[in-house]
Amino acid sequence: MLQQAPSAAFEPDVVVVGSGAGGGMAAYVLTRAGIKTLVLEAGRDYDPVAENSMLKWNHEAPLRAGSTPDKHFGYYDATANGGWTVPGEPYTVAEGSKFRWWRSRMLGGRTNHWGRHSPRFGPYDFKPYSRDGLGMDWPMSYDEVAPWYDRTEKLVGVIGANNGLENHPGSSPGVLLPAPKPRITELMIKAAANDLGIPCIPSHYAVLSRDIDDPHVPRQACFNASPCGRGCAIGAAFQTTTSLLPMAKATGNLRIVTNATVTRVLTGADGKATGVEYFDKAGKAQVARARVVVMAASACDTAKILLNSKQGGLANSSGQVGKNLLDTTGTNVRGHIPALESRPRYNEDGLDVAHLYIPWWLYKEQSAGKLDFPRGYHYEIGGRFGAPGASLPLGGMEDGYGASLKEDARRYYGAQLSYTVRGEMIPNAGSFCELDPDVKDKYGMPVLRFHWKWTEHEIRQIAHGIKTAREMIARLGGTVLTPDRPPEEAIEDGGVIIHELGTTRMGDKASNSVTDTFGKAWDVGNLVIVDGSVFTSNAHKNPTLTIMALAMRSTAHLVERMKKGEI
Amino acid sequence: MSISRRVTLGWIAAASSTTALLGCDSQAPKSPKVGRWEDVALEPLTAPGYGQDPNLVDPMVPWPLTLNPSQRETLRIAADLMLPADAHSPSAGTLHLDAFIDEWISAPYPVMQADRPLIVSGLAWLDAESDHRFGKNFAQASDAQRREVFDSVAFKDKVKPDFVRPAEFFVRLRALMLGGFYSLPEGMKDIGYMGNTPSTGEYPGPTPEALAHLNAALVKLNLKPV
């Protein structure tokens, strides 16, 4: 267990709100720089070793470990006290909007179960407005962030390979860990994709294919078993509870308090942050004072806390707190492939994650005006001899009963492919969160009310993603299993891909953004934001790696300012 | 044969919860009969689920099971017919798929509670249909007679109008039984799932045999072999 008894002698220089990707990285950088750091986590303490269910079988759990409202991603998913609802902490959705908000209430937050897909943003992704006039540019270039990607990837441990493709930048030599061998299904997808002029390359995931030695927190290479979403007791699949947090603790400069739900950032007469107010496990209000407050509560919770901190919102002179809420577009197309029927069995678990993926590839066509939508998407591909659970996917090919049904199961098992579209959403005025005027949570604080809108950009992009996936399935002689719905229906609701971003975006001036390039609030010099809320745009590339790289960069900058005595 | 601890717990719960049974004699209104199908009205379940922070190391089913012994017997027979013993694995009935289906439809969650009336009504339909045709219920019918009942609902595109609803029941029951059966050790062995087994060193990837099969398939599709 990482939590230590509160000590009166421990007076933090910095209080970090949240222990997930951003908060874990901030704590790591601060404590290693000798700065006393207090991490407040709203959820309970969590020990991924003592509580691990890595090799348990589906049949050992209720309902064959299938999805329920209590455990949406299945019984063994490493989400504690969370999901689409959190007791006592409701949210509302404005009429006409559809939005869902995934939260967890545990040490390490959502890093315990996340998908671990870790592509870098590229040069285009930091300057989207300059390229197509939509959204806003980031206040820095890719080149300024690249060294932080290298450092983050090295620290986190990322498998993959450089590919030389446009706007899919490589890592410096020696940074990436070797990519695992592709599965049969992935090789088949690649063959058809390449034939259609579509790349299919080793994917980047925060999973170790080699041991990482650390005197305090050694992490083992993946042992080629167990879904990463269950959490990883051997430290192969990255989560802060097996890496950044224990590494930070080893410095002696870290204190963690769990069951500490922050409700407000406190400020003094000079407008500077003086600490935070939180509610402890007993429901009692407490105050944690510090020279600096670092926010990493997750995009929407950070916005909520800032909006609740002051009339009109703290750090909100731009009016941008809660605005520009982003998620990733998503849909899925599945196909049954006769050529994969009755194929020879082997252990296809691999590193659990997809070993190959299809990156966005139509930059030239887009520049030439041949596409009817801006920005890109990628496919996360799937299909394997998966662990049978509450359902056995046979592509609906099974029929009848008896001996022939058993033959059907053997024939059709492992013969389906899946193409999951993940695309860029552009900020729009209809997608934001604000304080609900009526509804309050169990701490008496107004809750968030979400507004959501997809625009034609996302809808057309999804249409393209569906059409192209169907073409790839057809090229393999397959049958599309997913109903052919219009893109407006096929696109997942806002929030469902669990990539909320943008609610305190960074920018080059105080009038259009909440923070500067280093996550420093324009209005409050000793308030730094290091979670996904600072994203100026949401490239289709899954955000957590970038959250961590920016958290490392912003916290290193904060350390410099503190060492210079600026704050 | 394997009886997991989970299943055993289910049995204990079933033995202690016979009062929770609600069957055809429920007071709730019934929908019009189509053929021998009748929607059985059931009172909602009130047992809690396992919550948002259950014990992952030592899982257990907290809700009581709700089917009566006769429904369980019908299910067990149906399971044996659905997935009979062969050279590769035992029958679904001997692997207690009736207990799994009971656990499923007794779970206080929306998906399972949508399945519950379908399954309970379907079990009643098996008896009613069997009685209509042979003058005895499904359990008393011969193997050939039970097959006749199954044959009228089991095959795609061959379901007559009066059997549409029973066929929905059958498709759902089959899906639940496929998941329930092949997730057991005997089922995983049969179907050839070889994972959830740690190994050191690099993931070895596909076997030469698997690669040869892939390449033959790619050539047939006029795609480049790997």
Boltz contact constraints between the chains, C-beta under 6 A:
constraints:
  - contact:
      token1: [A, 53]
      token2: [B, 56]
      max_distance: 6.0
  - contact:
      token1: [A, 58]
      token2: [B, 183]
      max_distance: 6.0
  - contact:
      token1: [A, 59]
      token2: [B, 4]
      max_distance: 6.0
  - contact:
      token1: [A, 59]
      token2: [B, 183]
      max_distance: 6.0
  - contact:
      token1: [A, 59]
      token2: [B, 184]
      max_distance: 6.0
  - contact:
      token1: [A, 60]
      token2: [B, 59]
      max_distance: 6.0
  - contact:
      token1: [A, 61]
      token2: [B, 59]
      max_distance: 6.0
  - contact:
      token1: [A, 62]
      token2: [B, 50]
      max_distance: 6.0
  - contact:
      token1: [A, 62]
      token2: [B, 61]
      max_distance: 6.0
  - contact:
      token1: [A, 63]
      token2: [B, 107]
      max_distance: 6.0
  - contact:
      token1: [A, 64]
      token2: [B, 179]
      max_distance: 6.0
  - contact:
      token1: [A, 64]
      token2: [B, 183]
      max_distance: 6.0
  - contact:
      token1: [A, 68]
      token2: [B, 109]
      max_distance: 6.0
  - contact:
      token1: [A, 69]
      token2: [B, 109]
      max_distance: 6.0
  - contact:
      token1: [A, 70]
      token2: [B, 49]
      max_distance: 6.0
  - contact:
      token1: [A, 70]
      token2: [B, 50]
      max_distance: 6.0
  - contact:
      token1: [A, 70]
      token2: [B, 51]
      max_distance: 6.0
  - contact:
      token1: [A, 70]
      token2: [B, 52]
      max_distance: 6.0
  - contact:
      token1: [A, 76]
      token2: [B, 56]
      max_distance: 6.0
  - contact:
      token1: [A, 80]
      token2: [B, 53]
      max_distance: 6.0
  - contact:
      token1: [A, 81]
      token2: [B, 52]
      max_distance: 6.0
  - contact:
      token1: [A, 81]
      token2: [B, 53]
      max_distance: 6.0
  - contact:
      token1: [A, 180]
      token2: [B, 203]
      max_distance: 6.0
  - contact:
      token1: [A, 181]
      token2: [B, 205]
      max_distance: 6.0
  - contact:
      token1: [A, 184]
      token2: [B, 206]
      max_distance: 6.0
  - contact:
      token1: [A, 184]
      token2: [B, 210]
      max_distance: 6.0
  - contact:
      token1: [A, 184]
      token2: [B, 214]
      max_distance: 6.0
  - contact:
      token1: [A, 187]
      token2: [B, 226]
      max_distance: 6.0
  - contact:
      token1: [A, 191]
      token2: [B, 218]
      max_distance: 6.0
  - contact:
      token1: [A, 191]
      token2: [B, 223]
      max_distance: 6.0
  - contact:
      token1: [A, 195]
      token2: [B, 223]
      max_distance: 6.0
  - contact:
      token1: [A, 223]
      token2: [B, 198]
      max_distance: 6.0
  - contact:
      token1: [A, 224]
      token2: [B, 199]
      max_distance: 6.0
  - contact:
      token1: [A, 224]
      token2: [B, 203]
      max_distance: 6.0
  - contact:
      token1: [A, 225]
      token2: [B, 196]
      max_distance: 6.0
  - contact:
      token1: [A, 225]
      token2: [B, 197]
      max_distance: 6.0
  - contact:
      token1: [A, 225]
      token2: [B, 198]
      max_distance: 6.0
  - contact:
      token1: [A, 339]
      token2: [B, 217]
      max_distance: 6.0
  - contact:
      token1: [A, 343]
      token2: [B, 213]
      max_distance: 6.0
  - contact:
      token1: [A, 344]
      token2: [B, 209]
      max_distance: 6.0
  - contact:
      token1: [A, 344]
      token2: [B, 210]
      max_distance: 6.0
  - contact:
      token1: [A, 344]
      token2: [B, 213]
      max_distance: 6.0
  - contact:
      token1: [A, 345]
      token2: [B, 192]
      max_distance: 6.0
  - contact:
      token1: [A, 346]
      token2: [B, 206]
      max_distance: 6.0
  - contact:
      token1: [A, 346]
      token2: [B, 207]
      max_distance: 6.0
  - contact:
      token1: [A, 346]
      token2: [B, 210]
      max_distance: 6.0
  - contact:
      token1: [A, 347]
      token2: [B, 194]
      max_distance: 6.0
  - contact:
      token1: [A, 347]
      token2: [B, 195]
      max_distance: 6.0
  - contact:
      token1: [A, 349]
      token2: [B, 195]
      max_distance: 6.0
  - contact:
      token1: [A, 350]
      token2: [B, 203]
      max_distance: 6.0
  - contact:
      token1: [A, 385]
      token2: [B, 193]
      max_distance: 6.0
  - contact:
      token1: [A, 387]
      token2: [B, 196]
      max_distance: 6.0
  - contact:
      token1: [A, 388]
      token2: [B, 182]
      max_distance: 6.0
  - contact:
      token1: [A, 388]
      token2: [B, 183]
      max_distance: 6.0
  - contact:
      token1: [A, 389]
      token2: [B, 183]
      max_distance: 6.0
  - contact:
      token1: [A, 390]
      token2: [B, 179]
      max_distance: 6.0
  - contact:
      token1: [A, 391]
      token2: [B, 179]
      max_distance: 6.0
  - contact:
      token1: [A, 392]
      token2: [B, 178]
      max_distance: 6.0
  - contact:
      token1: [A, 392]
      token2: [B, 179]
      max_distance: 6.0
  - contact:
      token1: [A, 392]
      token2: [B, 182]
      max_distance: 6.0
  - contact:
      token1: [A, 399]
      token2: [B, 155]
      max_distance: 6.0
  - contact:
      token1: [A, 399]
      token2: [B, 156]
      max_distance: 6.0
  - contact:
      token1: [A, 400]
      token2: [B, 154]
      max_distance: 6.0
  - contact:
      token1: [A, 400]
      token2: [B, 155]
      max_distance: 6.0
  - contact:
      token1: [A, 401]
      token2: [B, 82]
      max_distance: 6.0
  - contact:
      token1: [A, 401]
      token2: [B, 150]
      max_distance: 6.0
  - contact:
      token1: [A, 401]
      token2: [B, 154]
      max_distance: 6.0
  - contact:
      token1: [A, 402]
      token2: [B, 84]
      max_distance: 6.0
  - contact:
      token1: [A, 403]
      token2: [B, 86]
      max_distance: 6.0
  - contact:
      token1: [A, 409]
      token2: [B, 191]
      max_distance: 6.0
  - contact:
      token1: [A, 413]
      token2: [B, 191]
      max_distance: 6.0
  - contact:
      token1: [A, 477]
      token2: [B, 221]
      max_distance: 6.0
